[in-house]
């Protein structure tokens, strides 16, 4: 199969033709579970931010003040942002997320979280960003596992503390 260049990045190889026996699976998912923030949530955030600013003033840490103000601005500006729909495609070449190609060669293994999570994780060979977590629909697990198992080893993974906290609070 001929490989071309990704027009977005110019570096990742992108398959340019599809063969007859190529397995392919497509799905779409919204970014995250959208929960609009309540007024009480913003009051709590404001009080916490104000307390941090007072603490930073007492310590004469002006950089912390700037960081707290920027974080508050970013959180407030994204307060009720509607989630976007993300397109996924899994085939014999790799995983595509919104058209960005991720080759199986860049991953060591995969794991599909059991139960209600409806996510699978791909362990990268790179150590700086080791896990790529991908959501899927409830009935798609068998098809996803079948395609991934042909290219990667299935190896149990656990979610990091940062992932758990970001899902809980953001």
Residue pairs with C-beta under 8 A, 6 or more apart in sequence:
1 15
1 16
1 17
1 19
1 93
2 15
2 16
2 17
3 13
3 14
3 15
3 16
4 13
4 14
4 15
4 16
5 11
5 12
5 13
5 14
6 12
6 13
6 14
6 100
6 101
8 99
8 100
9 100
12 100
12 101
12 103
13 101
13 103
14 101
15 91
15 93
15 101
18 24
22 91
22 92
23 91
23 92
23 146
23 147
23 150
24 89
24 90
24 91
24 92
25 89
25 90
25 91
25 140
25 143
25 144
25 147
26 87
26 88
26 89
26 90
27 88
27 136
27 137
27 140
28 85
28 86
28 87
28 88
29 85
29 86
29 88
29 135
29 136
29 137
30 83
30 84
30 85
30 86
31 83
31 84
31 85
31 86
32 83
32 167
34 82
34 83
36 79
36 80
37 79
37 80
42 76
42 79
45 72
45 75
46 72
49 68
49 71
49 72
52 64
52 68
53 65
53 68
53 69
55 64
56 62
56 64
56 65
56 68
57 65
86 97
86 98
87 96
87 97
87 98
87 99
88 95
88 96
88 97
88 134
88 136
89 95
89 96
90 96
90 144
90 147
90 148
91 147
92 147
92 150
92 151
93 101
93 103
93 104
94 101
94 102
94 103
94 104
94 105
94 106
95 101
95 102
95 122
95 132
95 134
96 102
97 134
102 122
102 132
104 151
104 152
106 124
106 125
106 126
107 122
107 123
107 124
107 125
107 132
107 152
108 123
108 124
108 125
108 152
108 153
108 155
109 122
109 123
109 152
109 153
109 154
109 155
109 157
110 120
110 121
110 122
110 123
110 148
110 152
110 153
110 154
110 155
111 120
111 121
111 123
111 154
111 155
111 156
111 157
112 119
112 120
112 141
112 144
112 145
112 148
112 154
113 119
113 120
113 121
113 157
113 159
118 135
118 136
118 137
118 138
118 141
119 133
119 134
119 135
119 136
120 133
120 134
120 136
120 144
120 148
121 131
121 132
121 133
121 134
121 157
121 159
122 131
122 132
122 134
122 152
123 130
123 131
123 155
123 157
124 130
124 131
124 132
131 157
131 160
131 163
133 159
133 163
136 144
145 154
148 154
